[in-house]
């Protein structure tokens, strides 16, 4: 296996891990059910739900950007693939940082 193929495989595996994390968060958001609550508790629940959904939109955008960088890397010629690989690494790093921030915000 050449270096480009190895790096692509490694980065795609990392993206799959983040996809699993995204599925976990999506499941968490979809299962947030309000229980019998006061009006204030219901409003707080709705605000949390909206914040989580906004966070998911942001994470999906970062995930899509990482996927695009991986596609560019895959299509890059011999002279460019290392540069594209570095861009893909940075995109995956931003995605990882965003997930860590989400975890700290929402107690995951």
Biopython code that builds the backbone (N, CA, C, O; Angstrom):
import numpy as np
from Bio.PDB.StructureBuilder import StructureBuilder

atoms = [
    (1, "UNK", "N", (0.858, -1.174, 0.000)),
    (1, "UNK", "CA", (0.000, 0.000, 0.000)),
    (1, "UNK", "C", (0.898, 1.228, 0.000)),
    (1, "UNK", "O", (1.821, 1.333, 0.807)),
    (2, "UNK", "N", (0.620, 2.157, -0.911)),
    (2, "UNK", "CA", (1.443, 3.360, -0.958)),
    (2, "UNK", "C", (1.000, 4.355, 0.122)),
    (2, "UNK", "O", (-0.035, 4.175, 0.764)),
    (3, "UNK", "N", (1.797, 5.394, 0.305)),
    (3, "UNK", "CA", (1.550, 6.359, 1.384)),
    (3, "UNK", "C", (0.216, 7.073, 1.218)),
    (3, "UNK", "O", (-0.497, 7.287, 2.199)),
    (4, "UNK", "N", (-0.130, 7.443, -0.008)),
    (4, "UNK", "CA", (-1.393, 8.149, -0.248)),
    (4, "UNK", "C", (-2.571, 7.254, 0.142)),
    (4, "UNK", "O", (-3.482, 7.698, 0.841)),
    (5, "UNK", "N", (-2.554, 6.007, -0.302)),
    (5, "UNK", "CA", (-3.649, 5.085, 0.020)),
    (5, "UNK", "C", (-3.743, 4.853, 1.524)),
    (5, "UNK", "O", (-4.840, 4.804, 2.081)),
    (6, "UNK", "N", (-2.606, 4.711, 2.174)),
    (6, "UNK", "CA", (-2.582, 4.510, 3.621)),
    (6, "UNK", "C", (-3.188, 5.717, 4.333)),
    (6, "UNK", "O", (-4.034, 5.558, 5.213)),
    (7, "UNK", "N", (-2.756, 6.930, 3.958)),
    (7, "UNK", "CA", (-3.288, 8.138, 4.593)),
    (7, "UNK", "C", (-4.784, 8.279, 4.341)),
    (7, "UNK", "O", (-5.532, 8.637, 5.250)),
    (8, "UNK", "N", (-5.225, 8.003, 3.125)),
    (8, "UNK", "CA", (-6.656, 8.083, 2.824)),
    (8, "UNK", "C", (-7.449, 7.102, 3.688)),
    (8, "UNK", "O", (-8.497, 7.452, 4.232)),
    (9, "UNK", "N", (-6.956, 5.899, 3.809)),
    (9, "UNK", "CA", (-7.642, 4.889, 4.615)),
    (9, "UNK", "C", (-7.706, 5.319, 6.075)),
    (9, "UNK", "O", (-8.742, 5.174, 6.724)),
    (10, "UNK", "N", (-6.615, 5.840, 6.582)),
    (10, "UNK", "CA", (-6.565, 6.294, 7.972)),
    (10, "UNK", "C", (-7.536, 7.455, 8.215)),
    (10, "UNK", "O", (-8.258, 7.468, 9.212)),
    (11, "UNK", "N", (-7.547, 8.419, 7.305)),
    (11, "UNK", "CA", (-8.413, 9.584, 7.469)),
    (11, "UNK", "C", (-9.887, 9.213, 7.288)),
    (11, "UNK", "O", (-10.750, 9.745, 7.986)),
    (12, "UNK", "N", (-10.173, 8.313, 6.362)),
    (12, "UNK", "CA", (-11.559, 7.857, 6.181)),
    (12, "UNK", "C", (-12.044, 7.101, 7.428)),
    (12, "UNK", "O", (-13.206, 7.218, 7.816)),
    (13, "UNK", "N", (-11.155, 6.336, 8.044)),
    (13, "UNK", "CA", (-11.518, 5.630, 9.278)),
    (13, "UNK", "C", (-11.833, 6.633, 10.388)),
    (13, "UNK", "O", (-12.772, 6.438, 11.160)),
    (14, "UNK", "N", (-11.051, 7.697, 10.465)),
    (14, "UNK", "CA", (-11.319, 8.737, 11.470)),
    (14, "UNK", "C", (-12.668, 9.394, 11.206)),
    (14, "UNK", "O", (-13.427, 9.658, 12.138)),
    (15, "UNK", "N", (-12.966, 9.657, 9.933)),
    (15, "UNK", "CA", (-14.248, 10.265, 9.586)),
    (15, "UNK", "C", (-15.398, 9.328, 9.973)),
    (15, "UNK", "O", (-16.440, 9.797, 10.433)),
    (16, "UNK", "N", (-15.228, 8.035, 9.799)),
    (16, "UNK", "CA", (-16.268, 7.074, 10.188)),
    (16, "UNK", "C", (-16.509, 7.114, 11.697)),
    (16, "UNK", "O", (-17.646, 6.977, 12.150)),
    (17, "UNK", "N", (-15.451, 7.300, 12.464)),
    (17, "UNK", "CA", (-15.630, 7.423, 13.914)),
    (17, "UNK", "C", (-16.455, 8.659, 14.256)),
    (17, "UNK", "O", (-17.324, 8.610, 15.127)),
    (18, "UNK", "N", (-16.179, 9.769, 13.566)),
    (18, "UNK", "CA", (-16.953, 10.978, 13.814)),
    (18, "UNK", "C", (-18.393, 10.812, 13.340)),
    (18, "UNK", "O", (-19.308, 11.387, 13.929)),
    (19, "UNK", "N", (-18.600, 10.031, 12.279)),
    (19, "UNK", "CA", (-19.964, 9.742, 11.832)),
    (19, "UNK", "C", (-20.734, 9.004, 12.926)),
    (19, "UNK", "O", (-21.910, 9.285, 13.158)),
    (20, "UNK", "N", (-20.078, 8.073, 13.587)),
    (20, "UNK", "CA", (-20.717, 7.342, 14.686)),
    (20, "UNK", "C", (-21.047, 8.290, 15.842)),
    (20, "UNK", "O", (-22.104, 8.186, 16.465)),
    (21, "UNK", "N", (-20.137, 9.203, 16.111)),
    (21, "UNK", "CA", (-20.381, 10.201, 17.167)),
    (21, "UNK", "C", (-21.569, 11.089, 16.787)),
    (21, "UNK", "O", (-22.395, 11.427, 17.635)),
    (22, "UNK", "N", (-21.646, 11.458, 15.526)),
    (22, "UNK", "CA", (-22.763, 12.280, 15.046)),
    (22, "UNK", "C", (-24.081, 11.516, 15.224)),
    (22, "UNK", "O", (-25.072, 12.087, 15.679)),
    (23, "UNK", "N", (-24.091, 10.247, 14.871)),
    (23, "UNK", "CA", (-25.302, 9.437, 15.031)),
    (23, "UNK", "C", (-25.726, 9.380, 16.493)),
    (23, "UNK", "O", (-26.916, 9.430, 16.804)),
    (24, "UNK", "N", (-24.752, 9.276, 17.384)),
    (24, "UNK", "CA", (-25.048, 9.267, 18.819)),
    (24, "UNK", "C", (-25.718, 10.575, 19.246)),
    (24, "UNK", "O", (-26.717, 10.558, 19.965)),
    (25, "UNK", "N", (-25.168, 11.702, 18.804)),
    (25, "UNK", "CA", (-25.761, 12.996, 19.163)),
    (25, "UNK", "C", (-27.137, 13.168, 18.543)),
    (25, "UNK", "O", (-28.048, 13.688, 19.188)),
    (26, "UNK", "N", (-27.298, 12.737, 17.300)),
    (26, "UNK", "CA", (-28.612, 12.829, 16.655)),
    (26, "UNK", "C", (-29.644, 12.014, 17.423)),
    (26, "UNK", "O", (-30.784, 12.446, 17.599)),
    (27, "UNK", "N", (-29.240, 10.843, 17.875)),
    (27, "UNK", "CA", (-30.139, 9.997, 18.672)),
    (27, "UNK", "C", (-30.507, 10.694, 19.978)),
    (27, "UNK", "O", (-31.658, 10.662, 20.412)),
    (28, "UNK", "N", (-29.518, 11.319, 20.590)),
    (28, "UNK", "CA", (-29.772, 12.020, 21.850)),
    (28, "UNK", "C", (-30.784, 13.149, 21.644)),
    (28, "UNK", "O", (-31.704, 13.317, 22.445)),
    (29, "UNK", "N", (-30.613, 13.912, 20.581)),
    (29, "UNK", "CA", (-31.527, 15.020, 20.310)),
    (29, "UNK", "C", (-32.926, 14.497, 20.010)),
    (29, "UNK", "O", (-33.916, 15.069, 20.466)),
    (30, "UNK", "N", (-33.011, 13.417, 19.247)),
    (30, "UNK", "CA", (-34.333, 12.904, 18.865)),
    (30, "UNK", "C", (-35.079, 12.273, 20.039)),
    (30, "UNK", "O", (-36.306, 12.174, 20.012)),
    (31, "UNK", "N", (-34.353, 11.848, 21.061)),
    (31, "UNK", "CA", (-35.023, 11.212, 22.204)),
    (31, "UNK", "C", (-35.297, 12.170, 23.353)),
    (31, "UNK", "O", (-35.810, 11.750, 24.390)),
    (32, "UNK", "N", (-34.972, 13.423, 23.194)),
    (32, "UNK", "CA", (-35.294, 14.391, 24.244)),
    (32, "UNK", "C", (-36.805, 14.609, 24.249)),
    (32, "UNK", "O", (-37.351, 15.279, 23.373)),
    (33, "UNK", "N", (-37.447, 14.054, 25.212)),
    (33, "UNK", "CA", (-38.895, 14.161, 25.332)),
    (33, "UNK", "C", (-39.236, 14.983, 26.566)),
    (33, "UNK", "O", (-38.766, 14.695, 27.666)),
    (34, "UNK", "N", (-40.043, 15.992, 26.375)),
    (34, "UNK", "CA", (-40.451, 16.740, 27.561)),
    (34, "UNK", "C", (-41.386, 15.891, 28.427)),
    (34, "UNK", "O", (-42.289, 15.217, 27.932)),
    (35, "UNK", "N", (-41.140, 15.950, 29.703)),
    (35, "UNK", "CA", (-42.025, 15.261, 30.637)),
    (35, "UNK", "C", (-42.994, 16.300, 31.177)),
    (35, "UNK", "O", (-42.930, 17.471, 30.801)),
    (36, "UNK", "N", (-43.871, 15.882, 32.041)),
    (36, "UNK", "CA", (-44.799, 16.829, 32.646)),
    (36, "UNK", "C", (-43.972, 17.914, 33.334)),
    (36, "UNK", "O", (-43.281, 17.656, 34.320)),
    (37, "UNK", "N", (-44.055, 19.104, 32.808)),
    (37, "UNK", "CA", (-43.202, 20.179, 33.291)),
    (37, "UNK", "C", (-44.004, 21.458, 33.447)),
    (37, "UNK", "O", (-45.095, 21.625, 32.902)),
    (38, "UNK", "N", (-43.409, 22.344, 34.214)),
    (38, "UNK", "CA", (-43.991, 23.677, 34.310)),
    (38, "UNK", "C", (-43.694, 24.408, 33.003)),
    (38, "UNK", "O", (-42.915, 23.928, 32.180)),
    (39, "UNK", "N", (-44.304, 25.544, 32.821)),
    (39, "UNK", "CA", (-44.078, 26.329, 31.606)),
    (39, "UNK", "C", (-42.606, 26.714, 31.484)),
    (39, "UNK", "O", (-42.046, 26.700, 30.387)),
    (40, "UNK", "N", (-41.976, 27.061, 32.615)),
    (40, "UNK", "CA", (-40.565, 27.454, 32.589)),
    (40, "UNK", "C", (-39.688, 26.265, 32.201)),
    (40, "UNK", "O", (-38.765, 26.417, 31.401)),
    (41, "UNK", "N", (-39.960, 25.099, 32.753)),
    (41, "UNK", "CA", (-39.190, 23.902, 32.409)),
    (41, "UNK", "C", (-39.391, 23.537, 30.946)),
    (41, "UNK", "O", (-38.449, 23.121, 30.271)),
    (42, "UNK", "N", (-40.591, 23.690, 30.465)),
    (42, "UNK", "CA", (-40.881, 23.391, 29.062)),
    (42, "UNK", "C", (-40.123, 24.344, 28.136)),
    (42, "UNK", "O", (-39.591, 23.926, 27.107)),
    (43, "UNK", "N", (-40.078, 25.604, 28.502)),
    (43, "UNK", "CA", (-39.338, 26.586, 27.706)),
    (43, "UNK", "C", (-37.843, 26.269, 27.720)),
    (43, "UNK", "O", (-37.181, 26.375, 26.688)),
    (44, "UNK", "N", (-37.312, 25.886, 28.868)),
    (44, "UNK", "CA", (-35.896, 25.523, 28.963)),
    (44, "UNK", "C", (-35.604, 24.289, 28.107)),
    (44, "UNK", "O", (-34.572, 24.222, 27.440)),
    (45, "UNK", "N", (-36.507, 23.324, 28.130)),
    (45, "UNK", "CA", (-36.352, 22.124, 27.304)),
    (45, "UNK", "C", (-36.323, 22.498, 25.825)),
    (45, "UNK", "O", (-35.483, 22.007, 25.071)),
    (46, "UNK", "N", (-37.246, 23.367, 25.415)),
    (46, "UNK", "CA", (-37.298, 23.791, 24.013)),
    (46, "UNK", "C", (-36.030, 24.524, 23.603)),
    (46, "UNK", "O", (-35.538, 24.350, 22.487)),
    (47, "UNK", "N", (-35.501, 25.345, 24.506)),
    (47, "UNK", "CA", (-34.266, 26.072, 24.208)),
    (47, "UNK", "C", (-33.093, 25.106, 24.058)),
    (47, "UNK", "O", (-32.276, 25.249, 23.148)),
    (48, "UNK", "N", (-33.015, 24.120, 24.957)),
    (48, "UNK", "CA", (-31.952, 23.117, 24.864)),
    (48, "UNK", "C", (-32.066, 22.338, 23.563)),
    (48, "UNK", "O", (-31.063, 22.104, 22.890)),
    (49, "UNK", "N", (-33.269, 21.940, 23.208)),
    (49, "UNK", "CA", (-33.498, 21.203, 21.962)),
    (49, "UNK", "C", (-33.026, 22.040, 20.769)),
    (49, "UNK", "O", (-32.354, 21.521, 19.878)),
    (50, "UNK", "N", (-33.368, 23.306, 20.747)),
    (50, "UNK", "CA", (-32.964, 24.186, 19.646)),
    (50, "UNK", "C", (-31.442, 24.338, 19.598)),
    (50, "UNK", "O", (-30.848, 24.325, 18.520)),
    (51, "UNK", "N", (-30.823, 24.480, 20.756)),
    (51, "UNK", "CA", (-29.361, 24.610, 20.795)),
    (51, "UNK", "C", (-28.683, 23.349, 20.275)),
    (51, "UNK", "O", (-27.712, 23.425, 19.523)),
    (52, "UNK", "N", (-29.193, 22.192, 20.677)),
    (52, "UNK", "CA", (-28.624, 20.929, 20.215)),
    (52, "UNK", "C", (-28.799, 20.769, 18.702)),
    (52, "UNK", "O", (-27.889, 20.301, 18.017)),
    (53, "UNK", "N", (-29.941, 21.151, 18.195)),
    (53, "UNK", "CA", (-30.176, 21.048, 16.754)),
    (53, "UNK", "C", (-29.258, 21.991, 15.979)),
    (53, "UNK", "O", (-28.749, 21.625, 14.919)),
    (54, "UNK", "N", (-29.044, 23.198, 16.498)),
    (54, "UNK", "CA", (-28.104, 24.130, 15.864)),
    (54, "UNK", "C", (-26.688, 23.555, 15.885)),
    (54, "UNK", "O", (-25.947, 23.677, 14.910)),
    (55, "UNK", "N", (-26.329, 22.940, 16.981)),
    (55, "UNK", "CA", (-25.011, 22.328, 17.113)),
    (55, "UNK", "C", (-24.842, 21.204, 16.088)),
    (55, "UNK", "O", (-23.780, 21.065, 15.480)),
    (56, "UNK", "N", (-25.885, 20.412, 15.903)),
    (56, "UNK", "CA", (-25.827, 19.342, 14.906)),
    (56, "UNK", "C", (-25.657, 19.889, 13.497)),
    (56, "UNK", "O", (-24.927, 19.312, 12.691)),
    (57, "UNK", "N", (-26.315, 20.983, 13.198)),
    (57, "UNK", "CA", (-26.166, 21.606, 11.877)),
    (57, "UNK", "C", (-24.710, 22.021, 11.677)),
    (57, "UNK", "O", (-24.141, 21.792, 10.609)),
    (58, "UNK", "N", (-24.115, 22.620, 12.681)),
    (58, "UNK", "CA", (-22.717, 23.062, 12.598)),
    (58, "UNK", "C", (-21.782, 21.865, 12.445)),
    (58, "UNK", "O", (-20.848, 21.901, 11.644)),
    (59, "UNK", "N", (-22.031, 20.816, 13.207)),
    (59, "UNK", "CA", (-21.193, 19.619, 13.117)),
    (59, "UNK", "C", (-21.323, 18.944, 11.751)),
    (59, "UNK", "O", (-20.334, 18.470, 11.193)),
    (60, "UNK", "N", (-22.540, 18.904, 11.219)),
    (60, "UNK", "CA", (-22.734, 18.318, 9.879)),
    (60, "UNK", "C", (-21.975, 19.106, 8.828)),
    (60, "UNK", "O", (-21.392, 18.528, 7.911)),
    (61, "UNK", "N", (-21.982, 20.429, 8.960)),
    (61, "UNK", "CA", (-21.258, 21.267, 8.012)),
    (61, "UNK", "C", (-19.755, 20.976, 8.074)),
    (61, "UNK", "O", (-19.110, 20.824, 7.037)),
    (62, "UNK", "N", (-19.202, 20.898, 9.280)),
    (62, "UNK", "CA", (-17.781, 20.577, 9.429)),
    (62, "UNK", "C", (-17.470, 19.176, 8.916)),
    (62, "UNK", "O", (-16.411, 18.954, 8.329)),
    (63, "UNK", "N", (-18.367, 18.244, 9.129)),
    (63, "UNK", "CA", (-18.185, 16.884, 8.642)),
    (63, "UNK", "C", (-18.158, 16.870, 7.113)),
    (63, "UNK", "O", (-17.326, 16.191, 6.510)),
    (64, "UNK", "N", (-19.063, 17.615, 6.493)),
    (64, "UNK", "CA", (-19.107, 17.681, 5.033)),
    (64, "UNK", "C", (-17.849, 18.336, 4.464)),
    (64, "UNK", "O", (-17.352, 17.928, 3.414)),
    (65, "UNK", "N", (-17.342, 19.345, 5.154)),
    (65, "UNK", "CA", (-16.099, 19.979, 4.719)),
    (65, "UNK", "C", (-14.938, 18.986, 4.781)),
    (65, "UNK", "O", (-14.097, 18.955, 3.883)),
    (66, "UNK", "N", (-14.894, 18.185, 5.825)),
    (66, "UNK", "CA", (-13.838, 17.170, 5.955)),
    (66, "UNK", "C", (-13.963, 16.143, 4.830)),
    (66, "UNK", "O", (-12.958, 15.738, 4.246)),
    (67, "UNK", "N", (-15.174, 15.729, 4.531)),
    (67, "UNK", "CA", (-15.398, 14.770, 3.436)),
    (67, "UNK", "C", (-14.935, 15.354, 2.101)),
    (67, "UNK", "O", (-14.326, 14.656, 1.290)),
    (68, "UNK", "N", (-15.225, 16.628, 1.880)),
    (68, "UNK", "CA", (-14.787, 17.275, 0.635)),
    (68, "UNK", "C", (-13.267, 17.314, 0.540)),
    (68, "UNK", "O", (-12.707, 17.088, -0.532)),
    (69, "UNK", "N", (-12.599, 17.595, 1.647)),
    (69, "UNK", "CA", (-11.137, 17.621, 1.638)),
    (69, "UNK", "C", (-10.576, 16.229, 1.348)),
    (69, "UNK", "O", (-9.577, 16.095, 0.641)),
    (70, "UNK", "N", (-11.212, 15.202, 1.889)),
    (70, "UNK", "CA", (-10.771, 13.832, 1.603)),
    (70, "UNK", "C", (-10.970, 13.494, 0.126)),
    (70, "UNK", "O", (-10.134, 12.823, -0.480)),
    (71, "UNK", "N", (-12.063, 13.953, -0.442)),
    (71, "UNK", "CA", (-12.293, 13.716, -1.870)),
    (71, "UNK", "C", (-11.249, 14.434, -2.717)),
    (71, "UNK", "O", (-10.756, 13.887, -3.703)),
    (72, "UNK", "N", (-10.919, 15.655, -2.329)),
    (72, "UNK", "CA", (-9.878, 16.397, -3.056)),
    (72, "UNK", "C", (-8.535, 15.680, -2.950)),
    (72, "UNK", "O", (-7.777, 15.609, -3.917)),
    (73, "UNK", "N", (-8.258, 15.157, -1.773)),
    (73, "UNK", "CA", (-7.011, 14.419, -1.577)),
    (73, "UNK", "C", (-6.980, 13.185, -2.479)),
    (73, "UNK", "O", (-5.969, 12.885, -3.113)),
    (74, "UNK", "N", (-8.088, 12.493, -2.520)),
    (74, "UNK", "CA", (-8.176, 11.280, -3.329)),
    (74, "UNK", "C", (-7.956, 11.583, -4.818)),
    (74, "UNK", "O", (-7.349, 10.788, -5.535)),
    (75, "UNK", "N", (-8.450, 12.729, -5.268)),
    (75, "UNK", "CA", (-8.348, 13.101, -6.676)),
    (75, "UNK", "C", (-7.044, 13.816, -7.009)),
    (75, "UNK", "O", (-6.707, 13.989, -8.181)),
    (76, "UNK", "N", (-6.320, 14.224, -5.992)),
    (76, "UNK", "CA", (-5.096, 15.002, -6.204)),
    (76, "UNK", "C", (-4.028, 14.152, -6.888)),
    (76, "UNK", "O", (-3.931, 12.940, -6.696)),
    (77, "UNK", "N", (-3.253, 14.836, -7.678)),
    (77, "UNK", "CA", (-2.131, 14.174, -8.335)),
    (77, "UNK", "C", (-1.000, 13.930, -7.358)),
    (77, "UNK", "O", (-1.079, 14.287, -6.183)),
    (78, "UNK", "N", (0.034, 13.328, -7.860)),
    (78, "UNK", "CA", (1.179, 12.947, -7.037)),
    (78, "UNK", "C", (1.817, 14.150, -6.342)),
    (78, "UNK", "O", (2.277, 14.043, -5.205)),
    (79, "UNK", "N", (1.842, 15.279, -7.019)),
    (79, "UNK", "CA", (2.497, 16.460, -6.450)),
    (79, "UNK", "C", (1.638, 17.166, -5.395)),
    (79, "UNK", "O", (2.168, 17.896, -4.557)),
    (80, "UNK", "N", (0.338, 16.958, -5.428)),
    (80, "UNK", "CA", (-0.573, 17.713, -4.563)),
    (80, "UNK", "C", (-1.153, 16.928, -3.396)),
    (80, "UNK", "O", (-1.671, 17.542, -2.463)),
    (81, "UNK", "N", (-1.092, 15.610, -3.403)),
    (81, "UNK", "CA", (-1.864, 14.864, -2.427)),
    (81, "UNK", "C", (-1.421, 15.107, -0.993)),
    (81, "UNK", "O", (-2.245, 15.029, -0.082)),
    (82, "UNK", "N", (-0.149, 15.399, -0.766)),
    (82, "UNK", "CA", (0.297, 15.665, 0.615)),
    (82, "UNK", "C", (-0.306, 16.966, 1.142)),
    (82, "UNK", "O", (-0.709, 17.051, 2.302)),
    (83, "UNK", "N", (-0.361, 17.969, 0.280)),
    (83, "UNK", "CA", (-0.968, 19.244, 0.679)),
    (83, "UNK", "C", (-2.449, 19.035, 0.982)),
    (83, "UNK", "O", (-2.959, 19.522, 1.991)),
    (84, "UNK", "N", (-3.129, 18.309, 0.106)),
    (84, "UNK", "CA", (-4.546, 18.014, 0.335)),
    (84, "UNK", "C", (-4.728, 17.177, 1.588)),
    (84, "UNK", "O", (-5.707, 17.349, 2.314)),
    (85, "UNK", "N", (-3.792, 16.273, 1.848)),
    (85, "UNK", "CA", (-3.858, 15.471, 3.062)),
    (85, "UNK", "C", (-3.756, 16.323, 4.318)),
    (85, "UNK", "O", (-4.451, 16.079, 5.304)),
    (86, "UNK", "N", (-2.887, 17.319, 4.273)),
    (86, "UNK", "CA", (-2.762, 18.238, 5.409)),
    (86, "UNK", "C", (-4.056, 19.024, 5.605)),
    (86, "UNK", "O", (-4.476, 19.265, 6.737)),
    (87, "UNK", "N", (-4.680, 19.419, 4.508)),
    (87, "UNK", "CA", (-5.962, 20.127, 4.605)),
    (87, "UNK", "C", (-7.043, 19.223, 5.191)),
    (87, "UNK", "O", (-7.861, 19.657, 6.002)),
    (88, "UNK", "N", (-7.033, 17.975, 4.771)),
    (88, "UNK", "CA", (-8.002, 17.020, 5.313)),
    (88, "UNK", "C", (-7.751, 16.802, 6.802)),
    (88, "UNK", "O", (-8.698, 16.733, 7.586)),
    (89, "UNK", "N", (-6.487, 16.694, 7.196)),
    (89, "UNK", "CA", (-6.137, 16.549, 8.622)),
    (89, "UNK", "C", (-6.670, 17.732, 9.432)),
    (89, "UNK", "O", (-7.247, 17.551, 10.504)),
    (90, "UNK", "N", (-6.471, 18.940, 8.911)),
    (90, "UNK", "CA", (-6.952, 20.132, 9.623)),
    (90, "UNK", "C", (-8.477, 20.136, 9.705)),
    (90, "UNK", "O", (-9.041, 20.487, 10.741)),
    (91, "UNK", "N", (-9.147, 19.746, 8.618)),
    (91, "UNK", "CA", (-10.614, 19.712, 8.621)),
    (91, "UNK", "C", (-11.120, 18.702, 9.644)),
    (91, "UNK", "O", (-12.080, 18.975, 10.365)),
    (92, "UNK", "N", (-10.484, 17.546, 9.709)),
    (92, "UNK", "CA", (-10.876, 16.550, 10.706)),
    (92, "UNK", "C", (-10.550, 17.034, 12.120)),
    (92, "UNK", "O", (-11.276, 16.724, 13.064)),
    (93, "UNK", "N", (-9.481, 17.779, 12.265)),
    (93, "UNK", "CA", (-9.147, 18.367, 13.559)),
    (93, "UNK", "C", (-10.199, 19.361, 14.019)),
    (93, "UNK", "O", (-10.583, 19.376, 15.188)),
    (94, "UNK", "N", (-10.669, 20.201, 13.079)),
    (94, "UNK", "CA", (-11.742, 21.149, 13.416)),
    (94, "UNK", "C", (-13.009, 20.409, 13.824)),
    (94, "UNK", "O", (-13.699, 20.812, 14.760)),
    (95, "UNK", "N", (-13.306, 19.328, 13.118)),
    (95, "UNK", "CA", (-14.480, 18.524, 13.455)),
    (95, "UNK", "C", (-14.318, 17.919, 14.853)),
    (95, "UNK", "O", (-15.256, 17.949, 15.651)),
    (96, "UNK", "N", (-13.160, 17.380, 15.150)),
    (96, "UNK", "CA", (-12.905, 16.817, 16.473)),
    (96, "UNK", "C", (-13.011, 17.859, 17.565)),
    (96, "UNK", "O", (-13.587, 17.600, 18.622)),
    (97, "UNK", "N", (-12.457, 19.038, 17.318)),
    (97, "UNK", "CA", (-12.553, 20.121, 18.299)),
    (97, "UNK", "C", (-14.005, 20.515, 18.544)),
    (97, "UNK", "O", (-14.408, 20.768, 19.679)),
    (98, "UNK", "N", (-14.787, 20.563, 17.466)),
    (98, "UNK", "CA", (-16.202, 20.928, 17.597)),
    (98, "UNK", "C", (-16.960, 19.881, 18.404)),
    (98, "UNK", "O", (-17.821, 20.229, 19.212)),
    (99, "UNK", "N", (-16.650, 18.603, 18.197)),
    (99, "UNK", "CA", (-17.293, 17.558, 18.990)),
    (99, "UNK", "C", (-16.905, 17.683, 20.459)),
    (99, "UNK", "O", (-17.756, 17.528, 21.335)),
    (100, "UNK", "N", (-15.653, 17.957, 20.736)),
    (100, "UNK", "CA", (-15.223, 18.108, 22.127)),
    (100, "UNK", "C", (-15.945, 19.278, 22.784)),
    (100, "UNK", "O", (-16.365, 19.184, 23.938)),
    (101, "UNK", "N", (-16.088, 20.373, 22.056)),
    (101, "UNK", "CA", (-16.806, 21.528, 22.577)),
    (101, "UNK", "C", (-18.268, 21.182, 22.849)),
    (101, "UNK", "O", (-18.833, 21.581, 23.867)),
    (102, "UNK", "N", (-18.867, 20.439, 21.930)),
    (102, "UNK", "CA", (-20.260, 20.021, 22.134)),
    (102, "UNK", "C", (-20.397, 19.152, 23.374)),
    (102, "UNK", "O", (-21.328, 19.317, 24.162)),
    (103, "UNK", "N", (-19.475, 18.240, 23.537)),
    (103, "UNK", "CA", (-19.521, 17.380, 24.726)),
    (103, "UNK", "C", (-19.453, 18.191, 26.011)),
    (103, "UNK", "O", (-20.189, 17.933, 26.963)),
    (104, "UNK", "N", (-18.562, 19.171, 26.025)),
    (104, "UNK", "CA", (-18.421, 19.970, 27.242)),
    (104, "UNK", "C", (-19.647, 20.853, 27.471)),
    (104, "UNK", "O", (-20.037, 21.085, 28.616)),
    (105, "UNK", "N", (-20.246, 21.336, 26.412)),
    (105, "UNK", "CA", (-21.439, 22.190, 26.555)),
    (105, "UNK", "C", (-22.645, 21.416, 27.030)),
    (105, "UNK", "O", (-23.414, 21.902, 27.859)),
    (106, "UNK", "N", (-22.815, 20.216, 26.510)),
    (106, "UNK", "CA", (-24.043, 19.474, 26.747)),
    (106, "UNK", "C", (-23.863, 18.274, 27.654)),
    (106, "UNK", "O", (-24.742, 17.416, 27.740)),
    (107, "UNK", "N", (-22.729, 18.210, 28.329)),
    (107, "UNK", "CA", (-22.539, 17.180, 29.337)),
    (107, "UNK", "C", (-22.479, 15.766, 28.807)),
    (107, "UNK", "O", (-22.977, 14.838, 29.445)),
    (108, "UNK", "N", (-21.889, 15.597, 27.674)),
    (108, "UNK", "CA", (-21.760, 14.257, 27.072)),
    (108, "UNK", "C", (-20.542, 13.568, 27.602)),
    (108, "UNK", "O", (-20.258, 12.433, 27.219)),
]
sb = StructureBuilder()
sb.init_structure("model")
sb.init_model(0)
sb.init_chain("A")
sb.init_seg("    ")
for serial, (resi, resn, name, xyz) in enumerate(atoms, 1):
    if name == "N":
        sb.init_residue(resn, " ", resi, " ")
    sb.init_atom(name, np.array(xyz, "f"), 0.0, 1.0, " ", f" {name:<3s}", serial, name[0])
structure = sb.get_structure()
